[in-house]
Amino acid sequence: MSLLSIRNLHASIGDKEILKGVNLEVNEGEVHSIMGPNGNGKSTLAAVIVGNSKFTVTQGEVIFKGRNVLDMPVEERAAEGLFLGFQYPVEIPGVSISTFMRTAVNEQRKYRGLDPLSGSEFLKLMEEKKQIVELTSNLASRSVNEGFSGGEKKKNEIFQMAMLDPKMAILDETDSGLDIDALRIVANGVNKLRRPDNATIVITHYQRLLDYIVPDFVHILYEGRIVKTGDKNLALELEKKGYAWIKEELENQSR
C-alpha cells in the first residue's frame, strides 16, 4: 500500500530552484535510500516533505497517507506520522530529553484523541525504547543534545523516533560523523523499528550505512531530480565509480 507519493515536485530557496521535478513512490514496509553528490537536493527534499518554511514549493504534490501534506502546517505533518532525523541535531539547553519527549508524545496522543500518558506510563515507555539504541539513564536526564558527542546526538535522534513511532521516518545523513560502533547502534535501532506498516527513507553519501540498513530501493538524486533507481547493488556501483559516471550516462542519453 502506498504511504508516500511525490509527484513532479519543484522547490526553490529564494530565486534558486533546487528540486526540479522529483518523483518518488514509497510503500508501507519499504526502506528507500537516496544518494547523490552534495548540493543536489537530498536534504532539501527531506526538509520540504516535513514542512521547512525556508523552501518554497512551486509545483507538484507530496501525498502522505492519501493527503497532500503541502497544505498542512509542520506540527500537523508530525502528528500524522512524519519524522525527520537531522544531519545536525540542534541543542535545546535547559530542556531535558525526558521532558521534551513527554511533551511531544502527549501532543501526538492529543491529536489522535487519546488521553495523555501518566508519569509512570511514560517512564515505562521511555525505559523500553531506550534499550533500542542503548541510551543510558544519565543521557536521558540531560538537556536535549547539549554537550553531546556526534554519536550521542544521533542515538538520541533514533530514540526520539522510537518514542514517536512514526509511519514515515526520513533520516538525513544519520551516519555523518559516526564511528563504527555508533553506526552499528544507530542502524540496529532503525532495523528494530521497521514494521510492515511503516517506511523509512535513508539519505546518505556512503554505501557503508547500507551494509547495516539494507534498502529495498536505492535512488540517485542528481541536479534536483531522481535520475536512477535500483536495488542495493546500485549503492555498491556508486562506491566503485563515484558520481562522475552518472553525469556521463545522462549526457549520453541526451545525445
C-alpha positions as CSV (number, residue, x, y, z in Angstrom):
1,M,0.0,0.0,0.0
2,S,1.4,3.4,-1.0
3,L,2.4,5.5,2.0
4,L,4.2,8.4,0.3
5,S,3.8,9.6,-3.2
6,I,5.9,12.5,-4.5
7,R,4.8,13.8,-7.9
8,N,6.7,16.3,-10.1
9,L,8.0,18.2,-7.0
10,H,9.7,21.5,-7.7
11,A,11.1,23.7,-4.8
12,S,13.2,26.8,-4.5
13,I,15.1,28.8,-2.0
14,G,14.8,32.5,-2.9
15,D,15.1,32.5,-6.7
16,K,17.2,29.4,-6.9
17,E,15.4,26.2,-8.0
18,I,16.8,23.2,-6.2
19,L,14.2,20.4,-6.8
20,K,13.4,20.2,-10.4
21,G,10.7,17.5,-10.7
22,V,11.2,14.8,-8.1
23,N,9.0,11.7,-8.4
24,L,9.1,9.0,-5.7
25,E,6.8,6.3,-4.5
26,V,7.2,4.7,-1.1
27,N,5.0,1.8,0.1
28,E,4.4,0.5,3.6
29,G,7.1,-1.8,4.8
30,E,9.8,-0.4,2.5
31,V,13.2,1.1,3.1
32,H,14.5,3.6,0.4
33,S,17.9,5.1,0.2
34,I,18.5,8.4,-1.5
35,M,22.1,9.1,-2.6
36,G,23.8,11.8,-4.6
37,P,26.5,14.4,-4.6
38,N,26.4,17.4,-2.2
39,G,24.2,20.3,-3.2
40,N,21.9,18.3,-5.5
41,G,18.8,18.4,-3.3
42,K,18.8,15.5,-0.9
43,S,18.4,17.5,2.3
44,T,16.1,19.9,0.5
45,L,13.7,17.1,-0.4
46,A,13.6,15.9,3.3
47,A,13.0,19.5,4.5
48,V,10.2,20.1,2.0
49,I,8.4,16.9,3.0
50,V,8.3,17.8,6.7
51,G,7.5,21.5,6.0
52,N,10.6,23.6,6.4
53,S,9.3,27.1,5.6
54,K,12.7,28.2,4.2
55,F,11.8,26.4,0.9
56,T,9.1,27.4,-1.5
57,V,7.2,24.6,-3.4
58,T,6.4,26.0,-6.9
59,Q,4.9,22.8,-8.4
60,G,3.9,19.3,-7.6
61,E,2.4,17.2,-4.7
62,V,3.5,15.3,-1.6
63,I,0.8,12.8,-0.8
64,F,1.2,11.1,2.6
65,K,-1.5,8.6,3.7
66,G,-3.7,9.9,1.0
67,R,-3.5,13.6,1.8
68,N,-1.4,16.4,0.3
69,V,0.9,17.4,3.2
70,L,1.9,20.6,1.4
71,D,-1.4,22.0,2.7
72,M,-0.5,21.1,6.3
73,P,1.5,23.1,9.0
74,V,4.6,21.4,10.3
75,E,3.1,20.3,13.5
76,E,0.2,18.5,11.7
77,R,2.6,16.7,9.5
78,A,4.4,15.5,12.5
79,A,1.2,14.4,14.3
80,E,0.2,12.5,11.1
81,G,3.4,10.4,11.5
82,L,6.2,12.2,9.6
83,F,9.6,12.2,11.3
84,L,12.9,13.8,10.3
85,G,16.2,12.8,11.8
86,F,18.5,15.7,11.4
87,Q,22.0,15.6,10.0
88,Y,23.0,18.2,12.6
89,P,20.6,17.9,15.6
90,V,20.1,21.1,17.5
91,E,20.8,21.6,21.2
92,I,18.0,22.7,23.5
93,P,19.7,23.9,26.7
94,G,17.6,23.7,29.9
95,V,15.1,21.1,28.5
96,S,15.7,17.5,29.5
97,I,15.2,14.7,27.0
98,S,12.5,13.2,29.2
99,T,10.5,16.5,29.4
100,F,10.9,17.1,25.7
101,M,9.8,13.6,24.8
102,R,6.8,13.5,27.2
103,T,5.5,16.8,25.7
104,A,6.0,15.5,22.2
105,V,4.4,12.1,22.8
106,N,1.4,13.6,24.6
107,E,0.8,16.2,21.9
108,Q,0.6,13.4,19.3
109,R,-1.8,11.5,21.6
110,K,-3.9,14.6,21.9
111,Y,-4.1,15.0,18.1
112,R,-5.2,11.4,17.8
113,G,-7.9,11.8,20.5
114,L,-6.0,9.7,23.2
115,D,-5.5,10.5,26.8
116,P,-2.0,11.7,27.8
117,L,0.3,9.2,29.3
118,S,0.7,9.3,33.1
119,G,4.1,9.8,34.6
120,S,4.5,6.0,35.3
121,E,3.3,5.1,31.8
122,F,5.7,7.5,30.2
123,L,8.7,6.3,32.2
124,K,7.8,2.6,31.3
125,L,7.7,3.6,27.6
126,M,10.9,5.5,27.8
127,E,12.8,2.6,29.5
128,E,11.6,0.3,26.8
129,K,12.6,2.5,23.9
130,K,16.0,3.4,25.5
131,Q,17.1,-0.2,25.1
132,I,16.7,0.1,21.3
133,V,19.6,2.5,21.0
134,E,21.5,1.6,24.2
135,L,20.7,5.0,25.7
136,T,22.0,5.4,29.2
137,S,19.8,6.7,32.0
138,N,22.2,9.6,32.6
139,L,21.9,10.7,28.9
140,A,18.1,10.7,29.2
141,S,18.2,13.2,32.0
142,R,20.4,15.7,30.3
143,S,19.3,18.6,28.2
144,V,18.5,17.8,24.6
145,N,21.8,17.3,22.7
146,E,23.6,19.8,25.0
147,G,27.3,18.8,25.1
148,F,26.5,15.5,23.3
149,S,29.1,13.9,21.1
150,G,28.1,13.3,17.4
151,G,27.3,9.7,18.2
152,E,25.2,10.6,21.2
153,K,23.2,13.1,19.2
154,K,22.4,10.5,16.5
155,K,21.5,7.9,19.1
156,N,19.1,10.5,20.7
157,E,17.5,11.1,17.2
158,I,16.7,7.3,16.9
159,F,15.5,7.3,20.5
160,Q,13.1,10.1,19.6
161,M,12.0,8.1,16.5
162,A,11.3,5.1,18.7
163,M,9.2,7.2,21.2
164,L,7.1,8.9,18.5
165,D,6.7,5.7,16.4
166,P,6.3,7.5,13.0
167,K,4.7,6.0,9.9
168,M,7.4,7.6,7.8
169,A,10.9,8.3,9.1
170,I,13.3,10.3,7.0
171,L,16.9,10.1,8.2
172,D,19.1,12.8,6.8
173,E,22.7,11.6,6.8
174,T,22.3,9.9,10.1
175,D,25.7,8.2,9.5
176,S,27.5,11.6,9.3
177,G,30.4,11.7,11.8
178,L,29.7,8.3,13.4
179,D,32.4,5.8,14.4
180,I,31.7,2.2,13.6
181,D,30.3,1.3,17.0
182,A,27.8,4.3,17.0
183,L,26.9,3.5,13.4
184,R,26.0,-0.1,14.4
185,I,23.9,1.0,17.3
186,V,22.0,3.6,15.3
187,A,21.5,1.2,12.4
188,N,20.3,-1.6,14.7
189,G,17.8,0.8,16.2
190,V,16.4,1.7,12.8
191,N,16.1,-2.0,11.9
192,K,14.3,-2.9,15.1
193,L,11.7,-0.1,14.4
194,R,10.9,-1.4,10.9
195,R,7.4,-2.9,10.6
196,P,5.1,-3.9,7.7
197,D,3.0,-0.8,8.2
198,N,5.8,1.9,8.3
199,A,8.6,3.0,6.0
200,T,12.0,4.7,6.1
201,I,13.9,7.0,3.8
202,V,17.6,7.0,4.4
203,I,19.6,9.8,2.9
204,T,23.3,9.1,2.8
205,H,26.6,9.7,0.8
206,Y,28.1,6.4,1.7
207,Q,27.4,2.8,1.0
208,R,28.7,1.7,4.4
209,L,25.5,2.6,6.2
210,L,23.6,0.3,3.7
211,D,25.6,-2.6,5.0
212,Y,23.6,-2.3,8.2
213,I,20.3,-0.9,6.9
214,V,19.6,-2.8,3.7
215,P,17.4,-0.8,1.4
216,D,14.7,-2.2,-0.9
217,F,15.4,0.6,-3.3
218,V,18.3,3.0,-3.9
219,H,17.7,6.3,-5.8
220,I,20.3,8.7,-7.1
221,L,19.2,12.3,-6.8
222,Y,21.2,14.4,-9.2
223,E,20.7,18.1,-10.2
224,G,17.3,18.2,-8.5
225,R,15.8,15.0,-10.0
226,I,15.9,11.3,-9.3
227,V,17.7,10.0,-12.3
228,K,18.4,6.4,-11.5
229,T,16.8,3.7,-9.3
230,G,18.0,0.2,-8.4
231,D,18.5,-2.2,-5.6
232,K,21.4,-2.2,-3.0
233,N,23.8,-3.1,-5.8
234,L,23.4,0.4,-7.2
235,A,25.0,1.7,-4.0
236,L,27.9,-0.7,-4.5
237,E,28.3,0.6,-8.0
238,L,28.4,4.2,-6.8
239,E,31.0,3.2,-4.2
240,K,33.3,1.9,-7.0
241,K,32.7,4.5,-9.7
242,G,31.7,7.7,-7.8
243,Y,29.2,10.1,-9.2
244,A,31.0,11.2,-12.4
245,W,29.6,8.2,-14.4
246,I,26.1,9.4,-13.7
247,K,26.8,12.7,-15.4
248,E,28.4,10.9,-18.3
249,E,25.4,8.5,-18.6
250,L,22.9,11.3,-18.6
251,E,24.9,13.2,-21.2
252,N,25.0,10.1,-23.4
253,Q,21.2,9.7,-23.1
254,S,20.6,13.3,-24.2
255,R,22.6,12.9,-27.4
